[in-house]
Amino acid sequence: MLNISNNKIGDKIREEDYPSLNASDTTPQIKAFTYWIYTSVAIVFILLFVPWMQIVNGMGKVTALYPSQRPQSVQSPIPGRIDRWLITEGDTVRQGDTLMLLSEIKNEYFDPDIILRMEQELQAKDSSIIAYREKVHALEDQRSFLKTNLEVKLRQTIQKIQADSNSYAAAEVKRSLSEIQFQRADTLLAMGAISRFDWEKRRQIYQEAFAKAVDSRNKYRNSLSDVDAVRAEYSEKIAKAESGLFSARSSALSAQAEVAKLQVKLSNLKVRRSYYTLRAPQDGLVTRIKRTGVGENIKEGESVVEFMPLNYELAVEIFVRPVDLPLVQIGQRARIEFDGWPSIVFSGWPSTSFGTFGAEVFAIDNVLDDNGKYRVLLRKDEEDVEWPSALRFGAGARGMLLLNDVPLGYEIWRQLNGFPPQFYTPGKEDSKEKTGYSSKGKKK
């Protein structure tokens, strides 16, 4: 009934007399159920618009922030035999403390005086270098003397050539005059003006002058050839001296090279002797000794002690899917859930979570790991609460990288369709009144 008339009949009719009215009437239970349905639908509708913070999850473990702070193994740089252990597991050592003593196992290093003998050999080679250098100086002086003698000898030969040239010219003039006088004697003998004796005397003088001229000419020509002979003789001597000089220099350089090799070998021997004592690389705690037997042989580069540095800064390495990697940025805020620490986590509302700790992205690997994911290194957030002091290396951890706030309805739709979270820039500040966190994850 619409109840639109002022003349109501409800007071005039008894409803119990009419079963149809009783059957169509709404009971209180049905009314309550209807109210509950309407209220639930309204709540769900309102929740669809509630802000929800998107996150990128990653599983990992506790580690150190820097490589030098992570657990390491102490290795022996040389092969040897264990003579004595000076530590035991659980000891705290300082940098430079002796861990163990080694002895030599290679026969070429058995001689206890090998360094002394190597130094003596090195001194002998140094002496040979000095001798070769003295020989070089002597041969340089010899070459200089030969060049000086060559110049003197050439000057003497040239002077002799000039003297022989003058003698040859004078003999040639005398021969020419004697020839003229002999021709005149032939004319005078034919005319009967001189005797046969005078003619023979003139002829004898001409022959002597001619022979002397020939002899002077031969001497002059021989003197000319002496220049080439002197040059050839001294060139051979100088070449021989230079050959010896180059040989001496080469020998000196070879000796220097051998000295350098011996010096390297001697330095290597001294360094090798220092490796007979295995020392702690830094302050740390001995966690495990791998080779315990005294007298055991160890190989070069073999790990003998596991070592944990005392000074370190904890971090967490987590692994994220490749599809989520573009969403991760340096300096991005995150929340960490450690194994063994009680926690209540509401991933969409970090401010309501309990037992999580603040962190920020310190480094991102650009190379895919063996597990098919990318490694992200998280460091402690200095503005958040301190991490538990009882944390140990290798403890499990779950990282939640904080992204943007979106409506809960959108997040449900995204999850159902398998879409990735929204890309964002960590430096962008958004209003996060309901969650209490900004886009960087900082609590307001």
C-alpha positions in Angstrom: 0.0 0.0 0.0 1.3 3.4 -0.9 -0.2 5.3 2.1 -0.8 8.4 0.0 -4.3 9.0 1.3 -5.2 10.8 4.5 -7.9 8.2 5.0 -6.1 5.3 6.4 -7.7 1.9 7.0 -4.9 0.3 8.8 -6.6 1.0 12.1 -9.9 -0.5 10.9 -8.6 -3.8 9.6 -7.2 -6.6 11.6 -4.2 -8.1 9.7 -4.4 -11.4 11.5 -7.7 -12.1 9.8 -6.1 -11.9 6.4 -3.3 -14.6 5.8 -2.2 -13.0 2.6 -1.2 -9.9 4.4 0.8 -12.0 6.9 2.6 -13.8 4.1 3.6 -10.7 2.3 4.8 -8.8 5.3 8.7 -8.3 5.8 10.1 -10.0 8.9 12.7 -8.3 11.1 15.3 -10.9 10.1 14.9 -10.2 6.5 15.1 -6.5 7.2 18.4 -7.0 9.1 19.9 -9.1 6.3 18.9 -6.5 3.8 20.6 -3.8 5.8 23.7 -6.0 6.2 23.9 -6.5 2.4 23.6 -2.8 1.7 26.2 -2.0 4.3 28.7 -4.6 3.0 28.2 -3.3 -0.6 28.8 0.2 0.6 31.9 -0.7 2.6 33.3 -2.7 -0.4 32.5 0.3 -2.7 34.3 2.7 -0.3 37.3 0.3 0.0 37.7 0.3 -3.7 38.9 4.0 -3.4 41.1 3.5 -0.4 44.8 4.3 -1.1 47.0 1.2 -1.5 50.8 1.4 -1.7 52.3 -0.7 -4.5 55.4 -2.6 -3.7 58.0 -4.8 -5.3 58.8 -7.9 -3.3 62.2 -9.6 -3.2 63.7 -12.4 -1.2 67.3 -12.4 -0.1 69.7 -12.5 2.8 71.8 -10.3 5.2 75.2 -9.4 3.9 77.8 -6.6 4.3 77.5 -3.3 2.4 81.1 -3.3 1.0 83.0 -6.2 -0.4 85.9 -5.7 2.0 83.5 -6.2 5.0 82.1 -9.5 3.9 83.3 -12.9 5.1 86.5 -13.9 3.3 88.9 -16.8 3.1 92.6 -16.4 3.8 94.7 -18.2 1.1 98.3 -19.3 1.0 100.1 -17.4 -1.8 102.7 -20.2 -2.1 102.7 -24.0 -1.8 104.1 -25.2 1.5 103.8 -27.5 4.5 102.0 -26.5 7.7 104.5 -26.3 10.5 102.5 -24.6 13.3 99.0 -23.1 13.9 98.9 -20.1 16.2 95.2 -19.6 16.2 92.0 -21.6 16.8 88.4 -21.2 15.7 86.6 -18.3 17.5 89.8 -16.3 18.1 89.8 -12.6 17.5 92.9 -11.4 15.6 94.2 -8.0 14.6 95.6 -7.0 11.3 99.1 -8.4 10.8 98.8 -11.1 13.5 100.4 -14.5 12.6 97.9 -17.2 11.8 100.2 -20.1 10.9 103.8 -20.9 9.9 104.8 -22.6 6.7 107.9 -24.3 5.4 109.2 -24.9 1.9 108.4 -28.0 -0.2 110.1 -27.1 -3.5 113.6 -28.4 -3.9 114.9 -25.3 -5.6 114.3 -23.3 -2.5 115.7 -25.8 0.1 119.1 -24.1 0.5 118.9 -22.0 3.6 121.6 -19.6 2.3 120.0 -19.2 -1.2 119.6 -15.4 -0.7 123.2 -15.0 0.3 124.4 -17.0 -2.7 122.1 -15.0 -5.0 123.6 -11.7 -3.6 127.1 -13.0 -4.3 126.1 -13.9 -7.9 124.6 -10.5 -8.2 127.8 -8.8 -7.0 129.8 -10.9 -9.6 127.6 -9.7 -12.4 127.9 -6.1 -11.2 131.7 -6.6 -11.4 131.5 -8.0 -14.9 129.5 -4.9 -15.9 132.2 -2.7 -14.6 134.9 -4.7 -16.5 132.9 -4.5 -19.7 132.5 -0.7 -19.3 136.3 -0.4 -18.8 136.8 -2.4 -21.9 134.4 -0.1 -23.8 136.4 2.9 -22.6 139.7 1.3 -23.7 138.4 0.4 -27.1 137.0 4.0 -27.5 140.5 5.3 -26.7 142.0 2.8 -29.2 139.7 3.9 -31.9 140.5 7.6 -31.2 144.2 6.9 -31.4 143.8 5.0 -34.6 141.9 7.9 -36.2 144.6 10.3 -35.0 147.4 8.0 -36.4 145.5 7.8 -39.7 145.4 11.6 -40.0 149.2 11.8 -39.2 150.0 9.0 -41.6 147.9 10.6 -44.4 149.7 13.9 -43.9 153.1 12.2 -44.1 152.1 10.3 -47.2 150.8 13.5 -48.8 154.1 15.2 -48.0 156.0 12.3 -49.5 153.8 12.5 -52.6 154.6 16.2 -52.9 158.4 15.5 -52.5 158.2 12.7 -55.1 156.2 14.9 -57.4 159.0 17.6 -57.2 161.7 15.0 -57.7 159.8 13.6 -60.7 159.4 17.1 -62.2 163.1 17.9 -61.7 164.2 14.6 -63.2 161.9 15.2 -66.2 163.4 18.6 -66.7 166.9 17.2 -66.5 166.0 14.4 -68.9 164.6 16.9 -71.4 167.8 19.0 -71.2 170.0 15.9 -71.6 167.9 14.9 -74.6 168.4 18.3 -76.3 172.1 18.3 -75.5 172.4 14.7 -76.9 170.7 15.8 -80.1 173.1 18.7 -80.5 176.0 16.3 -79.9 174.6 14.2 -82.8 174.7 17.3 -85.1 178.2 18.3 -83.9 179.5 14.8 -84.4 178.2 14.7 -87.9 179.9 18.0 -88.6 183.1 16.7 -87.0 183.0 19.5 -84.3 183.4 17.1 -81.4 185.0 13.8 -80.8 183.4 10.5 -80.5 184.3 10.4 -76.8 182.4 13.6 -76.1 179.3 12.3 -78.0 179.4 9.0 -75.9 179.7 11.1 -72.8 176.6 13.2 -73.8 174.7 10.0 -74.5 175.6 8.5 -71.2 174.4 11.7 -69.4 171.1 11.5 -71.4 170.5 7.8 -70.5 171.2 8.5 -66.8 168.8 11.4 -66.8 166.2 9.3 -68.6 166.6 6.4 -66.1 166.3 8.8 -63.2 163.2 10.4 -64.6 161.6 6.9 -65.0 162.6 6.1 -61.4 161.1 9.3 -60.1 157.9 8.7 -62.0 157.6 5.3 -60.5 158.2 6.6 -57.0 155.6 9.3 -57.5 153.0 6.7 -58.7 153.8 4.5 -55.8 153.4 7.3 -53.4 149.9 8.0 -54.9 148.9 4.4 -54.2 150.2 4.6 -50.6 147.3 6.9 -49.7 144.8 4.2 -50.5 147.0 1.6 -48.7 147.2 3.7 -45.6 143.5 4.4 -45.5 142.7 0.7 -46.1 145.1 -0.4 -43.3 143.8 2.0 -40.7 140.2 1.5 -41.8 140.6 -2.2 -41.1 142.2 -1.5 -37.7 139.4 1.1 -36.8 136.7 -1.4 -37.9 138.2 -4.1 -35.8 138.3 -1.7 -32.8 134.7 -0.7 -33.3 133.7 -4.3 -33.6 135.3 -5.0 -30.3 133.6 -1.9 -28.9 130.2 -3.0 -30.0 130.8 -6.5 -28.7 131.8 -5.0 -25.3 128.7 -2.8 -25.2 126.5 -5.7 -26.1 128.1 -7.8 -23.4 127.7 -5.0 -20.9 124.0 -4.7 -21.8 123.6 -8.5 -21.5 125.2 -8.4 -18.1 122.8 -5.6 -17.1 119.9 -7.7 -18.2 121.2 -10.6 -16.2 121.6 -8.3 -13.2 118.0 -7.2 -13.5 116.8 -10.8 -13.7 118.9 -11.6 -10.6 117.5 -8.6 -8.8 113.9 -9.7 -9.6 114.7 -13.2 -8.6 116.3 -12.0 -5.3 113.3 -9.8 -4.6 111.0 -12.7 -5.3 113.0 -14.9 -2.9 112.7 -12.3 -0.1 109.0 -11.9 -0.7 108.6 -15.7 -0.8 110.3 -15.9 2.6 107.8 -13.5 4.0 105.0 -15.7 2.8 106.2 -18.5 5.2 104.2 -16.6 7.8 100.5 -16.3 7.0 99.1 -13.1 8.6 95.6 -11.7 9.1 94.7 -9.2 6.4 92.5 -7.1 8.8 90.9 -7.2 12.2 88.5 -10.1 12.3 87.2 -13.3 13.8 88.4 -16.7 12.8 85.3 -18.7 11.9 86.7 -21.9 10.5 90.1 -23.6 9.9 89.9 -25.8 6.8 93.4 -27.5 7.0 94.0 -28.6 10.6 96.8 -31.1 10.4 100.4 -30.0 11.2 102.7 -31.3 8.4 100.0 -31.3 5.7 100.9 -29.9 2.3 98.8 -27.1 0.9 98.7 -25.8 -2.7 99.2 -22.4 -4.0 96.1 -20.2 -3.6 94.4 -22.8 -1.4 92.0 -21.5 1.2 93.0 -22.5 4.7 91.1 -20.1 7.0 87.6 -18.5 6.8 87.7 -15.0 8.2 85.0 -12.6 9.3 85.9 -8.9 9.6 85.1 -7.2 12.9 84.2 -3.8 11.4 81.3 -4.0 8.9 78.0 -2.3 8.0 75.1 -4.7 7.5 73.0 -4.6 4.3 70.5 -6.8 2.6 70.7 -8.2 -0.9 67.4 -9.2 -2.5 66.5 -10.5 -5.9 63.7 -9.0 -8.0 62.1 -10.1 -11.3 63.4 -8.5 -14.6 59.9 -7.1 -15.1 60.2 -5.1 -11.9 63.8 -3.9 -12.4 62.8 -0.6 -14.2 60.8 0.3 -11.1 63.9 0.2 -8.8 66.0 3.3 -8.4 69.0 4.3 -6.3 67.9 5.9 -3.1 64.4 4.3 -3.2 62.9 3.5 0.2 62.1 0.0 1.3 61.0 -2.1 4.3 62.8 -5.2 5.5 61.3 -8.2 7.2 64.0 -10.4 8.9 63.7 -14.1 9.5 63.4 -14.8 13.3 61.9 -11.4 14.1 58.1 -11.3 14.8 56.3 -9.1 12.4 52.8 -8.2 11.2 53.0 -7.0 7.6 50.3 -5.1 5.7 51.9 -4.7 2.3 49.5 -2.0 1.2 49.7 0.1 4.4 53.4 0.1 5.6 52.6 2.5 8.4 50.4 -0.2 10.0 53.0 -2.9 9.8 54.9 -4.1 12.8 58.4 -5.6 13.0 59.7 -4.3 9.7 62.8 -2.0 9.4 63.6 0.8 7.0 66.1 0.6 4.2 67.1 2.3 1.0 68.5 1.1 -2.4 72.3 1.3 -2.4 73.2 -0.5 -5.6 71.5 -2.4 -8.5 73.1 -5.1 -10.6 72.9 -4.7 -14.3 73.7 -8.4 -15.0 71.2 -11.2 -14.6 72.0 -13.5 -11.7 72.1 -17.3 -12.0 68.6 -17.5 -10.5 67.2 -15.5 -13.4 66.7 -12.3 -11.3 68.5 -9.1 -10.6 70.3 -8.4 -7.4 69.4 -5.2 -5.4 71.6 -4.1 -2.4 69.7 -2.4 0.4 71.4 -0.4 3.2 70.1 0.8 6.5 67.9 3.8 6.5 69.5 6.2 9.0 66.2 8.1 9.6 64.4 4.9 10.6 64.8 2.7 13.7 68.0 0.7 14.1 68.2 -2.8 12.8 68.4 -5.6 15.3 71.8 -6.0 16.9 71.6 -9.8 16.8 71.5 -9.9 13.0 74.0 -12.3 11.5 75.4 -12.8 8.0 73.3 -15.1 5.8 70.1 -14.6 7.7 67.0 -14.6 5.5 65.2 -11.4 4.7 62.3 -10.1 2.6 62.5 -6.7 1.0 59.5 -4.6 0.1 60.4 -1.7 -2.2 57.8 1.1 -1.8 56.2 2.5 -4.9 53.2 4.8 -5.5 49.8 5.0 -3.8 46.9 3.8 -6.0 43.2 3.0 -5.3 42.7 -0.4 -3.9 40.3 -1.2 -6.8 42.9 -0.4 -9.3 45.4 -2.6 -7.5 43.0 -5.5 -7.5 42.3 -5.0 -11.2 46.0 -4.8 -11.9 46.7 -8.1 -10.0 43.9 -9.9 -11.8 45.2 -8.8 -15.2 48.9 -9.4 -14.4 50.0 -5.8 -15.1 53.2 -4.4 -13.5 53.1 -1.6 -11.0 53.1 2.0 -12.2 56.4 3.4 -13.1 57.4 6.4 -11.1 60.3 8.7 -10.2 61.5 8.4 -6.5 62.1 12.1 -6.2 58.4 12.9 -6.9 56.5 13.7 -3.7 52.9 12.7 -3.5 50.3 13.3 -0.8 50.1 10.2 1.4 47.9 11.3 4.1 46.2 8.0 4.7 49.3 5.7 4.5 51.6 8.0 6.4 54.4 7.4 3.8 55.6 9.5 0.9 56.7 8.1 -2.5 60.1 7.6 -1.0 58.7 5.6 1.8 59.4 8.2 4.5 56.9 8.4 7.2 55.3 11.8 7.5 
